[in-house]
Amino acid sequence: MVPLCLSAEFAFRQTSHYCMQFVNKLREKTFFANCYLLQKVFIGETK
């Protein structure tokens, strides 16, 4: 039987791990979207 505090900490670690993965995925998407927008603007400016 695992002590409650340990299992709670484990659950919290798992949750924060998934949250970090989710945030990183979102960051990647917005980063690539921003790069794409900047590229379009830059190419539009230089035409």
mmJSON file of the N, C-alpha and C atoms, coordinates in Angstrom:
{"data_MODEL":{"atom_site":{
"group_PDB":["ATOM","ATOM","ATOM","ATOM","ATOM","ATOM","ATOM","ATOM","ATOM","ATOM","ATOM","ATOM","ATOM","ATOM","ATOM","ATOM","ATOM","ATOM","ATOM","ATOM","ATOM","ATOM","ATOM","ATOM","ATOM","ATOM","ATOM","ATOM","ATOM","ATOM","ATOM","ATOM","ATOM","ATOM","ATOM","ATOM","ATOM","ATOM","ATOM","ATOM","ATOM","ATOM","ATOM","ATOM","ATOM","ATOM","ATOM","ATOM","ATOM","ATOM","ATOM","ATOM","ATOM","ATOM","ATOM","ATOM","ATOM","ATOM","ATOM","ATOM","ATOM","ATOM","ATOM","ATOM","ATOM","ATOM","ATOM","ATOM","ATOM","ATOM","ATOM","ATOM","ATOM","ATOM","ATOM","ATOM","ATOM","ATOM","ATOM","ATOM","ATOM","ATOM","ATOM","ATOM","ATOM","ATOM","ATOM","ATOM","ATOM","ATOM","ATOM","ATOM","ATOM","ATOM","ATOM","ATOM","ATOM","ATOM","ATOM","ATOM","ATOM","ATOM","ATOM","ATOM","ATOM","ATOM","ATOM","ATOM","ATOM","ATOM","ATOM","ATOM","ATOM","ATOM","ATOM","ATOM","ATOM","ATOM","ATOM","ATOM","ATOM","ATOM","ATOM","ATOM","ATOM","ATOM","ATOM","ATOM","ATOM","ATOM","ATOM","ATOM","ATOM","ATOM","ATOM","ATOM","ATOM","ATOM","ATOM","ATOM","ATOM"],
"id":[1,2,3,4,5,6,7,8,9,10,11,12,13,14,15,16,17,18,19,20,21,22,23,24,25,26,27,28,29,30,31,32,33,34,35,36,37,38,39,40,41,42,43,44,45,46,47,48,49,50,51,52,53,54,55,56,57,58,59,60,61,62,63,64,65,66,67,68,69,70,71,72,73,74,75,76,77,78,79,80,81,82,83,84,85,86,87,88,89,90,91,92,93,94,95,96,97,98,99,100,101,102,103,104,105,106,107,108,109,110,111,112,113,114,115,116,117,118,119,120,121,122,123,124,125,126,127,128,129,130,131,132,133,134,135,136,137,138,139,140,141],
"type_symbol":["N","C","C","N","C","C","N","C","C","N","C","C","N","C","C","N","C","C","N","C","C","N","C","C","N","C","C","N","C","C","N","C","C","N","C","C","N","C","C","N","C","C","N","C","C","N","C","C","N","C","C","N","C","C","N","C","C","N","C","C","N","C","C","N","C","C","N","C","C","N","C","C","N","C","C","N","C","C","N","C","C","N","C","C","N","C","C","N","C","C","N","C","C","N","C","C","N","C","C","N","C","C","N","C","C","N","C","C","N","C","C","N","C","C","N","C","C","N","C","C","N","C","C","N","C","C","N","C","C","N","C","C","N","C","C","N","C","C","N","C","C"],
"label_atom_id":["N","CA","C","N","CA","C","N","CA","C","N","CA","C","N","CA","C","N","CA","C","N","CA","C","N","CA","C","N","CA","C","N","CA","C","N","CA","C","N","CA","C","N","CA","C","N","CA","C","N","CA","C","N","CA","C","N","CA","C","N","CA","C","N","CA","C","N","CA","C","N","CA","C","N","CA","C","N","CA","C","N","CA","C","N","CA","C","N","CA","C","N","CA","C","N","CA","C","N","CA","C","N","CA","C","N","CA","C","N","CA","C","N","CA","C","N","CA","C","N","CA","C","N","CA","C","N","CA","C","N","CA","C","N","CA","C","N","CA","C","N","CA","C","N","CA","C","N","CA","C","N","CA","C","N","CA","C","N","CA","C","N","CA","C"],
"label_alt_id":[null,null,null,null,null,null,null,null,null,null,null,null,null,null,null,null,null,null,null,null,null,null,null,null,null,null,null,null,null,null,null,null,null,null,null,null,null,null,null,null,null,null,null,null,null,null,null,null,null,null,null,null,null,null,null,null,null,null,null,null,null,null,null,null,null,null,null,null,null,null,null,null,null,null,null,null,null,null,null,null,null,null,null,null,null,null,null,null,null,null,null,null,null,null,null,null,null,null,null,null,null,null,null,null,null,null,null,null,null,null,null,null,null,null,null,null,null,null,null,null,null,null,null,null,null,null,null,null,null,null,null,null,null,null,null,null,null,null,null,null,null],
"label_comp_id":["MET","MET","MET","VAL","VAL","VAL","PRO","PRO","PRO","LEU","LEU","LEU","CYS","CYS","CYS","LEU","LEU","LEU","SER","SER","SER","ALA","ALA","ALA","GLU","GLU","GLU","PHE","PHE","PHE","ALA","ALA","ALA","PHE","PHE","PHE","ARG","ARG","ARG","GLN","GLN","GLN","THR","THR","THR","SER","SER","SER","HIS","HIS","HIS","TYR","TYR","TYR","CYS","CYS","CYS","MET","MET","MET","GLN","GLN","GLN","PHE","PHE","PHE","VAL","VAL","VAL","ASN","ASN","ASN","LYS","LYS","LYS","LEU","LEU","LEU","ARG","ARG","ARG","GLU","GLU","GLU","LYS","LYS","LYS","THR","THR","THR","PHE","PHE","PHE","PHE","PHE","PHE","ALA","ALA","ALA","ASN","ASN","ASN","CYS","CYS","CYS","TYR","TYR","TYR","LEU","LEU","LEU","LEU","LEU","LEU","GLN","GLN","GLN","LYS","LYS","LYS","VAL","VAL","VAL","PHE","PHE","PHE","ILE","ILE","ILE","GLY","GLY","GLY","GLU","GLU","GLU","THR","THR","THR","LYS","LYS","LYS"],
"label_asym_id":["A","A","A","A","A","A","A","A","A","A","A","A","A","A","A","A","A","A","A","A","A","A","A","A","A","A","A","A","A","A","A","A","A","A","A","A","A","A","A","A","A","A","A","A","A","A","A","A","A","A","A","A","A","A","A","A","A","A","A","A","A","A","A","A","A","A","A","A","A","A","A","A","A","A","A","A","A","A","A","A","A","A","A","A","A","A","A","A","A","A","A","A","A","A","A","A","A","A","A","A","A","A","A","A","A","A","A","A","A","A","A","A","A","A","A","A","A","A","A","A","A","A","A","A","A","A","A","A","A","A","A","A","A","A","A","A","A","A","A","A","A"],
"label_entity_id":["1","1","1","1","1","1","1","1","1","1","1","1","1","1","1","1","1","1","1","1","1","1","1","1","1","1","1","1","1","1","1","1","1","1","1","1","1","1","1","1","1","1","1","1","1","1","1","1","1","1","1","1","1","1","1","1","1","1","1","1","1","1","1","1","1","1","1","1","1","1","1","1","1","1","1","1","1","1","1","1","1","1","1","1","1","1","1","1","1","1","1","1","1","1","1","1","1","1","1","1","1","1","1","1","1","1","1","1","1","1","1","1","1","1","1","1","1","1","1","1","1","1","1","1","1","1","1","1","1","1","1","1","1","1","1","1","1","1","1","1","1"],
"label_seq_id":[1,1,1,2,2,2,3,3,3,4,4,4,5,5,5,6,6,6,7,7,7,8,8,8,9,9,9,10,10,10,11,11,11,12,12,12,13,13,13,14,14,14,15,15,15,16,16,16,17,17,17,18,18,18,19,19,19,20,20,20,21,21,21,22,22,22,23,23,23,24,24,24,25,25,25,26,26,26,27,27,27,28,28,28,29,29,29,30,30,30,31,31,31,32,32,32,33,33,33,34,34,34,35,35,35,36,36,36,37,37,37,38,38,38,39,39,39,40,40,40,41,41,41,42,42,42,43,43,43,44,44,44,45,45,45,46,46,46,47,47,47],
"pdbx_PDB_ins_code":[null,null,null,null,null,null,null,null,null,null,null,null,null,null,null,null,null,null,null,null,null,null,null,null,null,null,null,null,null,null,null,null,null,null,null,null,null,null,null,null,null,null,null,null,null,null,null,null,null,null,null,null,null,null,null,null,null,null,null,null,null,null,null,null,null,null,null,null,null,null,null,null,null,null,null,null,null,null,null,null,null,null,null,null,null,null,null,null,null,null,null,null,null,null,null,null,null,null,null,null,null,null,null,null,null,null,null,null,null,null,null,null,null,null,null,null,null,null,null,null,null,null,null,null,null,null,null,null,null,null,null,null,null,null,null,null,null,null,null,null,null],
"Cartn_x":[0.848,0.0,0.887,0.645,1.445,0.852,1.693,1.179,0.479,-0.531,-1.356,-0.53,0.369,1.141,2.023,2.566,3.412,2.602,1.442,0.628,0.125,-0.164,-0.607,0.52,1.724,2.868,3.102,2.97,3.142,2.105,0.846,-0.221,0.069,0.531,0.834,1.963,2.993,4.117,3.654,2.85,2.332,1.534,0.661,-0.195,0.644,1.603,2.423,3.259,3.669,4.421,3.565,2.313,1.428,1.12,0.941,0.69,1.864,3.082,4.261,4.322,4.035,4.032,3.002,1.811,0.738,1.162,1.738,2.181,3.275,4.204,5.271,4.71,3.717,3.09,2.438,1.727,1.083,2.128,3.215,4.289,4.848,5.087,5.61,4.661,3.367,2.392,2.385,2.318,2.268,3.587,4.694,5.999,6.049,5.616,5.632,4.634,3.487,2.5,3.087,3.775,4.394,5.466,6.277,7.309,6.665,5.585,4.896,4.36,3.741,3.202,4.316,5.413,6.541,7.084,7.172,7.676,6.766,5.443,4.502,4.638,4.736,4.86,6.159,7.242,8.555,8.575,8.058,8.03,7.113,6.0,5.084,5.754,6.594,7.282,8.319,9.002,10.138,9.729,8.469,8.057,8.077],
"Cartn_y":[-1.196,0.0,1.251,2.114,3.335,4.414,5.117,6.235,7.262,7.889,8.812,9.98,10.504,11.668,11.308,10.08,9.665,9.538,8.893,8.724,10.076,10.988,12.322,13.048,12.938,13.581,12.972,11.639,10.964,11.458,11.532,12.011,13.443,14.266,15.655,15.723,14.889,14.883,14.464,13.403,12.942,14.057,14.698,15.744,16.904,17.346,18.475,18.085,16.812,16.342,16.442,15.979,16.059,17.508,18.336,19.757,20.382,20.053,20.609,20.158,18.878,18.388,19.154,19.343,20.055,21.483,22.161,23.545,23.612,22.657,22.647,22.45,21.567,21.359,22.65,23.317,24.581,25.609,25.679,26.626,26.355,25.067,24.721,25.202,24.933,25.324,26.827,27.576,29.027,29.556,28.915,29.339,29.178,28.007,27.778,28.692,28.926,29.831,31.236,31.689,33.011,33.082,32.037,32.011,32.103,31.366,31.362,32.752,33.38,34.726,35.711,35.639,36.533,36.325,35.058,34.751,35.361,35.195,35.754,37.266,37.898,39.357,39.781,39.081,39.436,39.264,38.139,37.893,38.904,39.224,40.221,41.586,41.922,43.211,43.275,42.157,42.2,42.011,41.689,41.504,42.82],
"Cartn_z":[0.0,0.0,0.0,-0.924,-1.042,-0.149,0.599,1.402,0.518,1.064,0.28,-0.255,0.58,0.151,-1.044,-1.056,-2.175,-3.453,-3.357,-4.553,-5.054,-4.123,-4.516,-5.247,-4.721,-5.375,-6.755,-6.847,-8.133,-9.136,-8.693,-9.573,-10.019,-9.081,-9.411,-10.439,-10.248,-11.195,-12.574,-12.629,-13.919,-14.587,-13.814,-14.364,-14.882,-14.088,-14.52,-15.736,-15.809,-16.965,-18.223,-18.123,-19.286,-19.628,-18.606,-18.851,-19.594,-19.176,-19.837,-21.289,-21.543,-22.921,-23.743,-23.162,-23.852,-24.168,-23.172,-23.359,-24.422,-24.384,-25.381,-26.779,-26.917,-28.221,-28.705,-27.793,-28.154,-28.556,-27.787,-28.1,-29.485,-29.79,-31.109,-32.193,-32.012,-33.032,-33.226,-32.125,-32.259,-32.805,-32.435,-32.948,-34.46,-34.953,-36.394,-37.097,-36.473,-37.064,-37.173,-36.135,-36.158,-37.233,-37.352,-38.392,-39.763,-39.959,-41.249,-41.561,-40.56,-40.756,-41.071,-40.311,-40.562,-41.967,-42.376,-43.707,-44.772,-44.603,-45.572,-45.637,-44.459,-44.419,-45.085,-44.752,-45.294,-46.813,-47.291,-48.739,-49.415,-48.748,-49.298,-49.4,-48.417,-48.418,-49.529,-49.784,-50.707,-52.163,-52.435,-53.839,-54.585],
"occupancy":[1.0,1.0,1.0,1.0,1.0,1.0,1.0,1.0,1.0,1.0,1.0,1.0,1.0,1.0,1.0,1.0,1.0,1.0,1.0,1.0,1.0,1.0,1.0,1.0,1.0,1.0,1.0,1.0,1.0,1.0,1.0,1.0,1.0,1.0,1.0,1.0,1.0,1.0,1.0,1.0,1.0,1.0,1.0,1.0,1.0,1.0,1.0,1.0,1.0,1.0,1.0,1.0,1.0,1.0,1.0,1.0,1.0,1.0,1.0,1.0,1.0,1.0,1.0,1.0,1.0,1.0,1.0,1.0,1.0,1.0,1.0,1.0,1.0,1.0,1.0,1.0,1.0,1.0,1.0,1.0,1.0,1.0,1.0,1.0,1.0,1.0,1.0,1.0,1.0,1.0,1.0,1.0,1.0,1.0,1.0,1.0,1.0,1.0,1.0,1.0,1.0,1.0,1.0,1.0,1.0,1.0,1.0,1.0,1.0,1.0,1.0,1.0,1.0,1.0,1.0,1.0,1.0,1.0,1.0,1.0,1.0,1.0,1.0,1.0,1.0,1.0,1.0,1.0,1.0,1.0,1.0,1.0,1.0,1.0,1.0,1.0,1.0,1.0,1.0,1.0,1.0],
"B_iso_or_equiv":[0.0,0.0,0.0,0.0,0.0,0.0,0.0,0.0,0.0,0.0,0.0,0.0,0.0,0.0,0.0,0.0,0.0,0.0,0.0,0.0,0.0,0.0,0.0,0.0,0.0,0.0,0.0,0.0,0.0,0.0,0.0,0.0,0.0,0.0,0.0,0.0,0.0,0.0,0.0,0.0,0.0,0.0,0.0,0.0,0.0,0.0,0.0,0.0,0.0,0.0,0.0,0.0,0.0,0.0,0.0,0.0,0.0,0.0,0.0,0.0,0.0,0.0,0.0,0.0,0.0,0.0,0.0,0.0,0.0,0.0,0.0,0.0,0.0,0.0,0.0,0.0,0.0,0.0,0.0,0.0,0.0,0.0,0.0,0.0,0.0,0.0,0.0,0.0,0.0,0.0,0.0,0.0,0.0,0.0,0.0,0.0,0.0,0.0,0.0,0.0,0.0,0.0,0.0,0.0,0.0,0.0,0.0,0.0,0.0,0.0,0.0,0.0,0.0,0.0,0.0,0.0,0.0,0.0,0.0,0.0,0.0,0.0,0.0,0.0,0.0,0.0,0.0,0.0,0.0,0.0,0.0,0.0,0.0,0.0,0.0,0.0,0.0,0.0,0.0,0.0,0.0],
"pdbx_formal_charge":[null,null,null,null,null,null,null,null,null,null,null,null,null,null,null,null,null,null,null,null,null,null,null,null,null,null,null,null,null,null,null,null,null,null,null,null,null,null,null,null,null,null,null,null,null,null,null,null,null,null,null,null,null,null,null,null,null,null,null,null,null,null,null,null,null,null,null,null,null,null,null,null,null,null,null,null,null,null,null,null,null,null,null,null,null,null,null,null,null,null,null,null,null,null,null,null,null,null,null,null,null,null,null,null,null,null,null,null,null,null,null,null,null,null,null,null,null,null,null,null,null,null,null,null,null,null,null,null,null,null,null,null,null,null,null,null,null,null,null,null,null],
"auth_seq_id":[1,1,1,2,2,2,3,3,3,4,4,4,5,5,5,6,6,6,7,7,7,8,8,8,9,9,9,10,10,10,11,11,11,12,12,12,13,13,13,14,14,14,15,15,15,16,16,16,17,17,17,18,18,18,19,19,19,20,20,20,21,21,21,22,22,22,23,23,23,24,24,24,25,25,25,26,26,26,27,27,27,28,28,28,29,29,29,30,30,30,31,31,31,32,32,32,33,33,33,34,34,34,35,35,35,36,36,36,37,37,37,38,38,38,39,39,39,40,40,40,41,41,41,42,42,42,43,43,43,44,44,44,45,45,45,46,46,46,47,47,47],
"auth_comp_id":["MET","MET","MET","VAL","VAL","VAL","PRO","PRO","PRO","LEU","LEU","LEU","CYS","CYS","CYS","LEU","LEU","LEU","SER","SER","SER","ALA","ALA","ALA","GLU","GLU","GLU","PHE","PHE","PHE","ALA","ALA","ALA","PHE","PHE","PHE","ARG","ARG","ARG","GLN","GLN","GLN","THR","THR","THR","SER","SER","SER","HIS","HIS","HIS","TYR","TYR","TYR","CYS","CYS","CYS","MET","MET","MET","GLN","GLN","GLN","PHE","PHE","PHE","VAL","VAL","VAL","ASN","ASN","ASN","LYS","LYS","LYS","LEU","LEU","LEU","ARG","ARG","ARG","GLU","GLU","GLU","LYS","LYS","LYS","THR","THR","THR","PHE","PHE","PHE","PHE","PHE","PHE","ALA","ALA","ALA","ASN","ASN","ASN","CYS","CYS","CYS","TYR","TYR","TYR","LEU","LEU","LEU","LEU","LEU","LEU","GLN","GLN","GLN","LYS","LYS","LYS","VAL","VAL","VAL","PHE","PHE","PHE","ILE","ILE","ILE","GLY","GLY","GLY","GLU","GLU","GLU","THR","THR","THR","LYS","LYS","LYS"],
"auth_asym_id":["A","A","A","A","A","A","A","A","A","A","A","A","A","A","A","A","A","A","A","A","A","A","A","A","A","A","A","A","A","A","A","A","A","A","A","A","A","A","A","A","A","A","A","A","A","A","A","A","A","A","A","A","A","A","A","A","A","A","A","A","A","A","A","A","A","A","A","A","A","A","A","A","A","A","A","A","A","A","A","A","A","A","A","A","A","A","A","A","A","A","A","A","A","A","A","A","A","A","A","A","A","A","A","A","A","A","A","A","A","A","A","A","A","A","A","A","A","A","A","A","A","A","A","A","A","A","A","A","A","A","A","A","A","A","A","A","A","A","A","A","A"],
"auth_atom_id":["N","CA","C","N","CA","C","N","CA","C","N","CA","C","N","CA","C","N","CA","C","N","CA","C","N","CA","C","N","CA","C","N","CA","C","N","CA","C","N","CA","C","N","CA","C","N","CA","C","N","CA","C","N","CA","C","N","CA","C","N","CA","C","N","CA","C","N","CA","C","N","CA","C","N","CA","C","N","CA","C","N","CA","C","N","CA","C","N","CA","C","N","CA","C","N","CA","C","N","CA","C","N","CA","C","N","CA","C","N","CA","C","N","CA","C","N","CA","C","N","CA","C","N","CA","C","N","CA","C","N","CA","C","N","CA","C","N","CA","C","N","CA","C","N","CA","C","N","CA","C","N","CA","C","N","CA","C","N","CA","C","N","CA","C"],
"pdbx_PDB_model_num":[1,1,1,1,1,1,1,1,1,1,1,1,1,1,1,1,1,1,1,1,1,1,1,1,1,1,1,1,1,1,1,1,1,1,1,1,1,1,1,1,1,1,1,1,1,1,1,1,1,1,1,1,1,1,1,1,1,1,1,1,1,1,1,1,1,1,1,1,1,1,1,1,1,1,1,1,1,1,1,1,1,1,1,1,1,1,1,1,1,1,1,1,1,1,1,1,1,1,1,1,1,1,1,1,1,1,1,1,1,1,1,1,1,1,1,1,1,1,1,1,1,1,1,1,1,1,1,1,1,1,1,1,1,1,1,1,1,1,1,1,1]
}}}
